Amino acid sequence: MTGTVPTSPLRARAEIDLGALRGNVRALRARLAPGAALMAVVKSDAYGHGALPCARAALDAGAAWLGTATPHEALALRAAGVTAPILCWLWTPGDPWRAGIEAGLDMSVSGMWALREVTEAAREAGRPARIQLKADTGLGRNGCQPADWPELVAAARAAEVAGTVRVTGLWSHFACADEPGHSSIDAQLDLFHELVAYAEKAGIEPEVRHIANSAAALTLPDSHFDLVRTGIALYGISPGPELGTSRELGLRPVMTLAASVALVKRVPEGHGVSYGHRYHTPAETTLGLIPLGYADGIPRHASGRGPVLVGGAVRRVAGRVAMDQFVVDLGAGGAGGDAEVVQEGAPAVLFGPGDDGEPTAADWAEAADTITYEIVTRIGARVPRVYVNGPDDRREAGAGR
Ligand SMILES: *Cc1c(COP(=O)(O)O)cnc(C)c1O
């Protein structure tokens, strides 16, 4: 980081509706199997929504745990005064195990190298580390291979007996939970049951066992165990097209990305637009300049395709998305060409909940041939997050816990 990025909400802003986030937490909790608690996954700055305000809103609405990828993300939450249980799962050799122990973090261990580093740090700190053993039940990413599980479990149990660790959790992660009926789902669940039983037989008594992400939270009650780790659904976004839309799932998108039109101008027919002239005006028309570009996370891949609500109609990006700006043809697209006259300063909404005809993050994911996760997570630091319906600003009806 090179310091704070200067931003202006007048140019562009990501409005973050914390009331919607609290509502999503409540909607998700209502769907959990009996006995299961909710972990709010706030890694990667809460998928671009802002880790601290989102963590606080989620806890306020009944989330019991927080989850981050890196220890640094978890330590930042602790430094800001968050006292709830936090699990962080992406450790690299040399990471701050001792600081994690002193901050009371739950730290995921997927291999012997991590167990060695954490027990060493616990000896230095003079207090046991809270660790959660992660099994790879089939994702093929992080987690301990089943063949290596007995060695890791035995070593972790020995460290427990020696007083350097407390194994607080046993956990895993799905590969294809967003594809209901995929054969890997049951295979992973069966293996998870087996690996948990093995560890418990070896004497480990976890506080929590967990494998479900948002997709599994929404579709697979058998996978809920003691805890579900929801990320994308918390932010009101469907985990994937096969699971239905946000609305169908009873979720409300939390982020609205909007900008102010920076310039409006008449151009003749046949005018090339933006780098490479990938768009030529089909007739004399009006162009609108939108001051957001790929540096702000607007996918260059959505050149010629990304949808924007401006002047009462949804337009498509005309030509290429540049680093800081792109253009829409205000005379083309939309509903029959009789849209409102657009002036500089007019709002341009790239995505939001969809209430007022604006596109959604799912529409952008489709336009850029990617997933919604990438659309919201990549919104850059130059775009200020503007929080509404926060704890001091409860505008939604019937706000409360
Ligand atoms: C990101 C992540 C989650 C949350 O996934 P969603 O699909 O956003 O709910 C859960 N667990 C782990 C290990 C993750 O990395």
PDBQT file of the ligand as one rigid body, heavy atoms in Angstrom, charges set to zero:
ROOT
HETATM    1  C1  LIG A 501     -14.439 -17.556   0.493  1.00  0.00    +0.000 C 
HETATM    2  C2  LIG A 501     -14.671 -18.738   1.343  1.00  0.00    +0.000 A 
HETATM    3  C3  LIG A 501     -15.938 -19.010   1.872  1.00  0.00    +0.000 A 
HETATM    4  C4  LIG A 501     -17.169 -18.234   1.508  1.00  0.00    +0.000 C 
HETATM    5  O1  LIG A 501     -17.598 -18.651   0.231  1.00  0.00    +0.000 OA
HETATM    6  P1  LIG A 501     -18.946 -18.072  -0.405  1.00  0.00    +0.000 P 
HETATM    7  O2  LIG A 501     -19.138 -18.894  -1.617  1.00  0.00    +0.000 OA
HETATM    8  O3  LIG A 501     -18.668 -16.654  -0.710  1.00  0.00    +0.000 OA
HETATM    9  O4  LIG A 501     -19.993 -18.252   0.618  1.00  0.00    +0.000 OA
HETATM   10  C5  LIG A 501     -16.049 -20.074   2.750  1.00  0.00    +0.000 A 
HETATM   11  N1  LIG A 501     -14.981 -20.830   3.074  1.00  0.00    +0.000 NA
HETATM   12  C6  LIG A 501     -13.758 -20.607   2.551  1.00  0.00    +0.000 A 
HETATM   13  C7  LIG A 501     -12.634 -21.499   2.919  1.00  0.00    +0.000 C 
HETATM   14  C8  LIG A 501     -13.561 -19.577   1.652  1.00  0.00    +0.000 A 
HETATM   15  O5  LIG A 501     -12.345 -19.374   1.128  1.00  0.00    +0.000 OA
ENDROOT
TORSDOF 0
